[in-house]
Structure formats: C-alpha cells, structure tokens
C-alpha cells in the first residue's frame, strides 16, 4: 500500500461539442483519494466524483516532486 493517498490526474476534457472558457473547468491536478477507495477502484472513483473521464492517474510524491524541481532549478546546463 502507498504511504500517501494523493494522485496526479490527467483529465479528459476534449469533448468535441464543448468549448469551455478559460477557467471554466476547475478540475484539480492533484486529488486526495479517501482511504476506503481501493487502488483498483481509483479510476472509477475519480470519474464518479468529478464527473469527467480521465486519461490516467499516478501516485504523487512530494519528495519526488521536490527532487525534480531542485534538479531543474540547479541544472548545470544554462538556458
């Protein structure tokens, strides 16, 4: 089991007949999943909870995110 219950979601908002205005769709990129939702049920839970399909999700790690940000910020390759 994961030590955290936060997932990063790639939402599918590509409905051909729907053109939302900027800021009209307020779907979170990071979602806290309740402890009672099993890992194999997360996809269904996300769609049911938010009302949108998604292209997938992955476990989010603050530690990994901070290491990636630090590596990008202190890259030896100047821009």
Backbone as a chain_set.jsonl record, in Angstrom:
{"seq": "XXXXXXXXXXXXXXXXXXXXXXXXXXXXXXXXXXXXXXXXXXXXXXXXXXXXXXXXXXXXXXXXXXXXXXXXXXXXXXX", "coords": {"N": [[0.84, -1.181, 0.0], [0.417, 2.29, -0.677], [2.152, 4.993, 0.92], [1.002, 7.422, 0.911], [-1.968, 9.125, -0.166], [-2.428, 10.556, -2.475], [-3.088, 11.451, -5.774], [-2.022, 12.204, -9.096], [-3.781, 13.517, -11.753], [-4.663, 13.133, -15.168], [-6.909, 14.733, -16.827], [-9.657, 14.162, -19.087], [-10.892, 16.4, -21.083], [-11.801, 16.781, -23.605], [-14.187, 17.06, -25.166], [-15.851, 17.137, -28.189], [-17.985, 18.866, -28.806], [-17.948, 20.872, -26.973], [-16.726, 23.849, -25.763], [-15.125, 25.176, -23.404], [-14.761, 28.254, -21.579], [-11.69, 29.918, -20.67], [-10.666, 28.903, -17.488], [-13.148, 27.956, -16.829], [-13.491, 25.199, -16.443], [-12.757, 23.596, -13.591], [-10.878, 21.49, -12.62], [-9.027, 19.526, -10.416], [-5.488, 18.961, -10.481], [-4.114, 17.466, -8.668], [-5.341, 15.061, -6.468], [-6.762, 14.046, -3.439], [-7.245, 10.843, -2.409], [-9.777, 9.04, -0.81], [-9.229, 6.871, 1.999], [-10.755, 4.559, 2.061], [-11.123, 3.817, -0.592], [-10.186, 1.43, -2.834], [-7.103, 0.661, -4.543], [-7.49, -0.442, -7.119], [-9.939, 0.604, -7.73], [-9.734, 3.31, -8.05], [-9.741, 4.731, -10.545], [-12.458, 4.562, -11.402], [-13.639, 5.826, -9.191], [-12.59, 8.444, -9.385], [-13.769, 9.361, -11.811], [-16.501, 9.126, -11.149], [-16.684, 10.853, -8.932], [-15.836, 13.404, -9.888], [-17.091, 13.705, -12.325], [-15.994, 13.554, -14.854], [-14.229, 11.877, -17.475], [-10.945, 10.395, -17.562], [-7.508, 10.357, -18.657], [-5.775, 8.904, -17.248], [-4.034, 8.2, -14.132], [-1.568, 8.747, -11.567], [0.408, 7.835, -8.737], [1.258, 10.462, -6.571], [4.137, 12.029, -5.359], [5.468, 14.026, -2.925], [8.128, 14.175, -2.212], [9.508, 13.19, -4.479], [8.642, 15.092, -6.34], [9.796, 17.451, -5.27], [12.506, 16.835, -5.533], [12.73, 16.699, -8.318], [12.083, 19.339, -9.03], [14.211, 20.682, -7.793], [16.38, 19.609, -9.187], [15.869, 20.615, -11.736], [16.01, 23.355, -11.235], [18.632, 23.731, -10.441], [20.219, 22.931, -12.542], [23.115, 22.098, -14.428], [23.217, 22.876, -16.973], [22.976, 25.742, -18.602], [20.273, 27.934, -19.496]], "CA": [[0.0, 0.0, 0.0], [1.143, 3.551, -0.736], [2.182, 5.733, 2.184], [0.197, 8.625, 0.706], [-3.194, 8.862, -0.92], [-2.585, 11.66, -3.414], [-2.825, 11.054, -7.147], [-1.996, 13.231, -10.131], [-4.752, 13.061, -12.743], [-4.701, 13.754, -16.494], [-8.334, 14.733, -17.151], [-10.087, 14.207, -20.482], [-11.904, 17.446, -21.28], [-11.754, 17.005, -25.052], [-15.489, 16.871, -25.809], [-15.861, 17.853, -29.469], [-19.053, 19.865, -28.866], [-17.892, 21.726, -25.797], [-15.569, 24.742, -25.76], [-15.211, 25.985, -22.186], [-13.956, 29.462, -21.465], [-10.569, 29.709, -19.746], [-11.032, 28.922, -16.083], [-14.488, 27.406, -16.619], [-13.339, 23.851, -15.904], [-11.877, 23.691, -12.431], [-10.552, 20.135, -12.189], [-7.725, 19.518, -9.747], [-4.455, 18.061, -10.992], [-3.807, 16.576, -7.55], [-6.562, 14.673, -5.766], [-6.61, 13.159, -2.29], [-8.164, 9.709, -2.525], [-10.149, 8.518, 0.51], [-8.583, 5.621, 2.393], [-11.629, 3.415, 1.798], [-11.144, 3.502, -2.02], [-9.102, 0.51, -3.185], [-6.303, 1.122, -5.673], [-8.095, -0.858, -8.391], [-11.185, 1.353, -7.925], [-9.46, 4.752, -8.107], [-10.193, 5.298, -11.827], [-13.916, 4.73, -11.343], [-13.947, 6.814, -8.162], [-12.288, 9.77, -9.929], [-14.811, 9.722, -12.782], [-17.771, 9.302, -10.432], [-16.587, 12.011, -8.035], [-15.654, 14.67, -10.592], [-17.975, 13.781, -13.482], [-15.227, 13.576, -16.096], [-13.316, 10.763, -17.724], [-9.552, 10.822, -17.491], [-6.569, 9.553, -19.432], [-5.0, 8.103, -16.309], [-3.578, 8.814, -12.895], [-0.38, 8.123, -10.975], [0.666, 8.265, -7.363], [2.042, 11.683, -6.486], [5.054, 12.031, -4.229], [6.051, 15.346, -2.665], [9.581, 14.011, -2.205], [9.938, 13.093, -5.874], [8.369, 16.394, -6.953], [10.787, 18.427, -4.815], [13.795, 16.479, -6.138], [12.657, 17.084, -9.729], [12.16, 20.798, -9.081], [15.576, 21.067, -7.434], [17.255, 19.236, -10.297], [15.624, 21.564, -12.82], [16.444, 24.688, -10.811], [20.084, 23.776, -10.288], [20.824, 22.218, -13.655], [24.392, 22.664, -14.863], [23.025, 23.286, -18.353], [22.3, 27.046, -18.588], [19.23, 28.098, -20.521]], "C": [[0.887, 1.247, 0.0], [1.106, 4.249, 0.619], [1.388, 7.031, 2.094], [-1.036, 8.243, -0.092], [-3.47, 10.023, -1.872], [-2.217, 11.161, -4.805], [-2.819, 12.28, -8.05], [-2.847, 12.704, -11.287], [-4.601, 13.838, -14.045], [-6.146, 13.643, -16.983], [-8.582, 14.793, -18.649], [-11.221, 15.223, -20.598], [-12.038, 17.766, -22.766], [-13.072, 16.703, -25.759], [-15.546, 17.743, -27.061], [-16.876, 18.994, -29.512], [-19.001, 20.881, -27.733], [-16.609, 22.529, -25.809], [-15.642, 25.638, -24.535], [-14.339, 27.231, -22.273], [-12.791, 29.18, -20.526], [-11.028, 29.849, -18.299], [-12.397, 28.324, -15.785], [-14.446, 25.996, -16.028], [-12.326, 23.922, -14.776], [-11.629, 22.294, -11.867], [-9.167, 20.137, -11.559], [-6.748, 18.558, -10.418], [-4.062, 17.049, -9.931], [-5.085, 16.325, -6.764], [-6.201, 13.762, -4.601], [-7.686, 12.088, -2.378], [-8.494, 9.201, -1.126], [-9.535, 7.136, 0.76], [-9.437, 4.406, 2.041], [-11.732, 3.044, 0.316], [-9.927, 2.635, -2.336], [-8.384, 1.01, -4.43], [-6.944, 0.761, -7.015], [-9.401, -0.123, -8.702], [-10.973, 2.858, -8.095], [-9.953, 5.379, -9.41], [-11.69, 5.552, -11.828], [-14.305, 5.804, -10.335], [-13.71, 8.231, -8.685], [-13.387, 10.233, -10.891], [-16.154, 9.97, -12.108], [-17.774, 10.58, -9.606], [-16.592, 13.332, -8.794], [-16.51, 14.806, -11.846], [-17.272, 13.868, -14.821], [-14.438, 12.286, -16.226], [-11.893, 11.291, -17.595], [-8.697, 9.875, -18.315], [-5.71, 8.675, -18.536], [-4.613, 8.905, -15.082], [-2.304, 8.099, -12.457], [-0.234, 8.635, -9.557], [1.558, 9.489, -7.402], [2.89, 11.63, -5.235], [5.673, 13.416, -4.074], [7.567, 15.271, -2.705], [10.12, 13.963, -3.633], [9.762, 14.427, -6.583], [9.428, 17.418, -6.556], [12.167, 18.12, -5.392], [13.831, 16.881, -7.608], [12.783, 18.593, -9.874], [13.572, 21.278, -8.775], [16.539, 20.757, -8.569], [17.091, 20.204, -11.461], [16.154, 22.95, -12.475], [17.957, 24.811, -10.778], [20.803, 22.981, -11.364], [22.127, 22.903, -14.054], [24.318, 23.14, -16.307], [22.277, 24.615, -18.37], [21.304, 27.161, -19.738], [19.621, 29.109, -21.54]], "O": [[1.963, 1.258, 0.597], [0.142, 4.109, 1.372], [1.133, 7.669, 3.116], [-1.116, 7.139, -0.631], [-4.621, 10.423, -2.051], [-1.177, 10.532, -4.998], [-3.519, 13.261, -7.798], [-2.653, 11.577, -11.743], [-4.432, 15.058, -14.03], [-6.56, 12.599, -17.487], [-7.81, 15.4, -19.391], [-12.366, 14.933, -20.252], [-12.353, 18.897, -23.136], [-13.064, 16.139, -26.853], [-15.315, 18.95, -26.993], [-16.644, 19.993, -30.193], [-19.932, 21.669, -27.565], [-15.519, 21.96, -25.86], [-16.167, 26.749, -24.614], [-13.314, 27.247, -22.954], [-12.887, 28.297, -19.673], [-11.704, 30.815, -17.945], [-12.774, 28.194, -14.621], [-15.286, 25.648, -15.198], [-11.165, 24.27, -14.995], [-12.103, 21.956, -10.782], [-8.231, 20.7, -12.127], [-7.133, 17.479, -10.867], [-3.718, 15.91, -10.246], [-5.819, 17.257, -6.435], [-5.427, 12.819, -4.759], [-8.88, 12.386, -2.416], [-7.585, 8.954, -0.333], [-9.354, 6.346, -0.166], [-8.9, 3.336, 1.753], [-12.373, 2.045, -0.01], [-8.786, 3.05, -2.133], [-8.973, 1.693, -5.267], [-6.94, 1.57, -7.942], [-9.913, -0.218, -9.817], [-11.94, 3.601, -8.267], [-10.532, 6.465, -9.378], [-12.141, 6.632, -12.21], [-15.203, 6.605, -10.597], [-14.53, 9.121, -8.458], [-13.874, 11.359, -10.792], [-16.863, 10.915, -12.455], [-18.767, 11.306, -9.587], [-17.274, 14.275, -8.394], [-16.645, 15.907, -12.38], [-17.892, 14.222, -15.824], [-14.033, 11.68, -15.234], [-11.676, 12.5, -17.526], [-9.097, 8.754, -18.628], [-4.997, 7.797, -19.022], [-4.833, 10.113, -15.004], [-2.003, 6.996, -12.914], [-0.693, 9.727, -9.222], [2.51, 9.545, -8.182], [2.415, 11.233, -4.171], [6.325, 13.916, -4.991], [8.223, 16.199, -3.178], [11.099, 14.641, -3.945], [10.634, 14.847, -7.343], [9.909, 18.171, -7.402], [12.921, 19.04, -5.709], [14.859, 17.355, -8.092], [13.508, 19.076, -10.743], [14.072, 22.189, -9.435], [17.419, 21.561, -8.876], [18.075, 20.573, -12.103], [16.69, 23.642, -13.341], [18.502, 25.879, -11.056], [21.873, 22.422, -11.121], [22.232, 24.129, -14.024], [25.266, 23.746, -16.807], [21.062, 24.63, -18.174], [21.477, 26.564, -20.801], [18.862, 29.371, -22.473]]}, "num_chains": 1, "name": "protein.A"}
